[in-house]
Amino acid sequence: VSSASARPDAKSRWSRTKYEGEMAVKEAFPWATIIRPTQMFGKEDRLLNWFAKCQQFLGFVPLVYNSGGRQALTQPVWVNDVAKTIAAVCDDPAKFEGRRIDCFGPADFTYPELAKFVNDITERNKPVLTIPAGSYAQIAKVAQYTRNPLITPDLVDQWTEDFVPSMSPEEYKKQPATANKILSMADVGIQAEPIEKVAFGFLHFYR
């Protein structure tokens, strides 16, 4: 299991090591199936729960403000859908030998949009503050040493770049049917659950 953010030139060290891990696995096990999810959400996730915990403990949600004002996009996927994808591969491993499967949700969001979404569910209505990436990184250098830190410098780097699949759903379908074709969950017979359908089940705890 790798990540949709895995790239050799990613700002985030975490994302770069995911790419390096992919390369090492492919070298040792060319037949391995690589699963590449976007950010996952679910009962004990570190995505939607992060927004809720900021509302609960900080009284506001601190987000990164990129230079130029553009907010990065993320396209979260339900962890159960990723698990179903892995189970499908385990049920028929020969079918997916050497393939890559991208796992992603049906819609993309900016981080302020996700913060508002969590605000609506928890009914806390806490303010969302955007902090310049450089300043936020300096704060994170100190905050990373707290127990279970809410923010780290690498997370700041991760938030400055899009965390989305490499193609649109239409582009996945248009690929030629070759051994190098990148698959999506749809190719495995799994329809992505929308975040709006799932999140209330575990976020209402914060009300």
N, C-alpha and C positions, 0 to 999 in steps of 0.2 A: 504494500500500500504506500503510494507516494503522495503527491499533491499536485493540484492544477497550477500551483504557483512555482513549480520546480523549473528553474531556468539557470543556466550558468552565469547570466548577467543580472540576476535579481539583486535588488538592494538588500533584501533580508538574507542573513546568513543561514537561517533555518531553511529558506526556500532553496538556496544554493546547495545545501547539504542533501536535500531531498533529491535534487538532480544528480549529485555525485553518487548517491545511493542507488539510483536507477541504473547509472552506467556500470557500477560495480556488479549489480545483480545480473544485468544483461551479459556482462563478460563471463561471469561464473556459470550462469544458468540461462543460456540463450532462449530456452523454451518457456521461461517464466512469464506469467501474465502480470502486467503492471496495472494496478488500479489507481486512477488519479482523481480523487474527489476535490471539489471546491471546499470551502469552509463548511463543516458539518454542524447541524443543529439537532438538539434532542434534549432529553430530560436533564442530563448533567453536563451539557456542553459548556464550552468556554467562549461562546459567541453571544447568544441572546442572554444567557445568565450574566455575562459581563456587564451588559447595559443595565440590567436589573440591579446588580450589586452596586454599581456606581450610584444609581438613584437612591438605593437604600443607605449606603454608608457615607457617600460623599455629598449627597443632596444635589448633584448635577452630573452630567455626562460629558467628560472631556474627550474631544475628538481632534484629529489632526487636520490642520488647514494647510493644504498644499500651496506652493507658490503658483500664482496664476488663478487661484481660487477654485480649480477643478477638484471635485471630490472623486476619489477612487471608487470603483464599482466592485461589488461582491455578489456572487450568485449562490447562496447557501443551498446545501442539499441535506435532506433528512438522513440521519445516520442509519435508520432502518432500511432505507433504499440502498445505501452502500452495502449493508450487511447482506441484503437479498442478492445483490450483484455478486458478491464474493461467494455466496452459497451456490449460485448458478454456475460459477466457474468450477467450484469444487465438485459439482454434480456431473460435469462433462469437461474435464480438464483438457482433453485432447483437442476439443473444438476451439479452445481459446489459447492454445500454445503460442507463445511469442507475441501475443496481441496486447494492445493497450486499450483499456476501457476508461473513458472519461465519465465521471459521475457529477451531475450538477442539477440544480433546481430549475423550475420553469421560469423564474423571473430574476432579474438583477436589481440590486438596491445600492444606494449610497449608504455610508455609515450613518449620516444624520437621519435618513429615512428609516433605517432599522431602529435607531434610538427612539424616534417618534412612534414606531410600531410597538415597541416594548412599553413605552410610556402609556399608550392607549390601553394595552392589556392590563398593566399593573395599576392603572389609574393614579399614578403618583405625580404625573405632569411636572417632572423636574426639568430645569433648563438644560439645553444642549449648548456647550461652549466649544468653539473651535480655536485651537491653539496652533500657531505656526510650527511646522515640523521641527525646525531647529531648536526652538524653545522647549517643545515637548520632549525632544530627545534628551535635553539637559535635565529636565525633571525626572525622566525615566531612569537616568543613570543613578539617581539616588533611590528612587522608588523600587528599583529592581531588587534591592537588598532587604525589603520587608518580607514578612512571611506571606506566602501565596500572593505575590505582587500582582496588582491589577494592570500594571504597565511595565514594559521593559523596552530598552532601546531598539531591540530587534522587532518588537511588535509595532513600534512607531514606523520603522522602515517598511514593514509589511503593509501597513495601512496607507502608505503613499502610492502603492501600485495596485492595479486592478487584480482581483482574485476571481477570475472568470475562466470558463472553458476556452480552449484554443480556437473553436469555431462556433458558428451559429448552428442551431438544429438543422437548418436547411443544408448547410455545408457538409455536415456529417452524412446526410443522405446522398449528396451528389458525388461523393468520393467513388472512384472506380473500385470494383469488388476484387481487390488484390490482397495478398498476404500482409501488405503494409497498411491496409485500411485501419484508421483509428475508429474504434467502436464507441458508442454511447450506451447508456442504460437502456435506451429504446431498442437497441440491437439485441439486448439480452431479454427483452420482453418486460421491462420494468418501466412504469410510468411514474415520473417524479411527483411526489406529493407537494403541494404548495405550502409554504411556511405558514400561511394564514389558517390552514386547516389543522395544524399540529400544535403550534406554539402555545395556545391558551391552556392546553392540558397540563403544562408544567410551569408556566409563568404566573398563573393566577395565585400561586403560593406567595408571591411578593406583595399582594394587595394588602 
